[in-house]
Amino acid sequence: MAVPKKKTSKSRKNMRRAHDFLTAPATSTCPQCKAPKLPHRACGSCGTYKGKEVIPSDNV
């Protein structure tokens, strides 16, 4: 069984874990209703994408 010869320092341990954190998804604002939405997706509030209604208003 492999056993470390020296103690791993806090600095080295934290440098190894530097990329393991989670990031929040990027959000943009809808130009029609100013609601937050995911980029490159239709707005969940008003159903528009690039100025065109892609989801009918009666379903939203």
N, C-alpha and C positions, 0 to 999 in steps of 0.2 A: 504494500500500500504506500502510495506517495505521501510523504510528509514534508511540509515546507521547512527549509533549513533556517530561514530568518522570518521574523514577524513582518507581515505586510503593513506598511505605514498607512496612516489615515489619508495622507495625500495621495499615495499610489492607489489605494482602494477607491477613493472618490474620483480620481481621474479615470479609472476603469469604468465606473458607473456613470460617467458624465452624460452619455447618450441614452441612458435608460429612462429618463423622465418623459412624461407624457405632455404633449402640447395640445392646447385647445384648438378646435377646428377654426379655420379662418372664416370670418363673416364679412359680408358686404351689405350695403343697404339697397333696398329696392328703389329704383328711381320713380316709380309710380306712387307707392303708398308709404315709402320710407321705413318699412319694416325690415328687421334683420333677416338675411337669408344666406344660404350657402352659395359661393360663387359658381357660376356656370350651371345653375339650376333654376327652375321656375319658382317664382315666389309662392309660398304657401298661403299668404294672406289674400292676394288679389289674383293670382293665377297667371301673371304675365311673365314673359321672357323676351328680352330685347325689344320691348315696346309692343309686342303682340300678345294677345290673349291666347294662351295655349291650353289652359284648363278652364272650362266654362264656369262662369260666376255662380250659377245655381248649385254646383257641387262643392264650392269652397265655403 
